[in-house]
């Protein structure tokens, strides 16, 4: 199937002979998945591709869009997305062999990937793994304060600080953040 006659495929489908190695598989999956999710009021958090050949695992992490509220993604949402994304991937056929597709929410310690995520999670506690140490630390934990161009400001908590606003403001260059995740707070 070329994907041209599939309702979820873009007009024209995938041109015959398209080089699948020219684009990263995760980027191709992202391009296919995002419109499907948008039609359901959901957004893509991340695509993870692991393995090679018929043992390839594609994980799609989803959440509700900001205008849909902060409600949790349900099992029904994941099931619906799995079916629709599976059909869309089959229609475009970006992976020339068998693969396993998983769909889930990103969890409480969700990754922070996009600049708009920093704005959305203002005031939330997050853990940042840095390429270069900041204040002598390779891992910085602090509350997200603001995104300022190419850096995110966080308020790190000193051991004796008891309240928000008593910490130290630190600028973390976005280019040097290897990984950022929300911390689970109870």
Residue pairs with C-beta under 8 A, 6 or more apart in sequence:
1 90
1 91
1 93
2 13
2 14
2 16
2 93
3 9
3 13
3 14
3 91
3 92
3 93
4 12
4 13
5 13
6 13
6 87
6 88
6 90
6 91
6 92
8 35
8 36
8 84
8 87
8 88
8 91
9 88
9 91
9 92
13 91
13 92
14 92
14 93
14 94
20 28
20 94
20 95
20 96
25 49
25 56
25 58
25 94
25 95
26 47
26 48
26 49
28 92
28 94
29 47
29 49
29 58
29 60
29 89
29 94
30 44
30 47
32 85
32 88
32 89
32 92
32 94
33 44
33 47
33 60
33 85
33 88
34 43
34 44
36 81
36 84
36 85
36 88
37 43
37 44
37 62
37 81
38 65
40 77
40 80
40 81
40 84
41 64
41 65
41 67
41 68
42 62
42 63
42 64
42 65
42 68
42 73
42 77
42 81
43 62
43 63
43 64
43 65
44 60
44 61
44 62
45 61
45 62
45 63
45 106
45 110
45 111
45 113
46 59
46 60
46 61
46 106
46 111
46 113
47 58
47 59
47 60
47 61
48 57
48 58
48 59
48 61
49 56
49 57
49 58
49 59
50 56
50 57
50 59
51 57
53 97
54 97
54 98
54 99
56 95
56 97
56 98
56 99
56 100
57 99
57 100
57 102
58 89
58 95
58 99
58 100
58 101
58 102
59 102
59 103
59 104
60 81
60 85
60 101
60 102
60 103
60 104
61 103
61 104
61 105
61 106
61 110
62 73
62 77
62 78
62 81
62 103
62 104
62 105
62 106
63 73
63 105
63 106
63 110
64 70
64 71
64 72
64 73
66 120
72 105
73 104
73 105
78 103
78 104
78 105
79 103
81 103
82 101
82 102
82 103
85 101
85 103
86 101
89 95
89 101
108 182
108 184
109 181
109 182
109 183
109 184
110 181
110 182
111 179
111 180
111 181
112 118
112 121
112 126
112 180
112 181
112 182
113 180
115 147
115 174
118 144
118 146
118 147
118 152
119 146
119 147
121 144
121 182
122 144
122 145
122 146
123 143
123 144
123 145
123 164
124 143
124 144
124 182
124 183
124 185
125 141
125 142
125 143
125 182
125 183
125 185
126 141
126 142
126 143
126 144
126 154
126 180
126 181
126 182
126 183
127 139
127 140
127 141
127 180
127 181
127 183
128 139
128 140
128 141
128 142
128 154
128 172
128 177
128 179
128 180
129 138
129 139
129 177
129 178
129 179
129 180
130 137
130 138
130 139
130 140
130 172
130 176
130 177
130 178
131 176
131 177
131 178
132 176
134 140
134 170
134 172
135 156
135 168
135 170
140 154
140 156
140 170
140 172
141 156
141 157
141 183
142 154
142 155
142 156
142 157
142 167
142 170
143 154
143 155
143 157
143 164
143 167
144 152
144 153
144 154
145 152
145 153
145 154
145 155
145 169
146 152
146 153
147 153
148 171
150 173
150 174
150 175
151 171
151 172
151 173
151 174
152 171
152 172
152 174
152 177
153 169
153 170
153 171
153 172
154 169
154 170
154 172
155 164
155 165
155 167
155 168
155 169
155 170
156 167
156 168
156 169
156 170
157 166
157 167
158 166
158 167
158 168
161 167
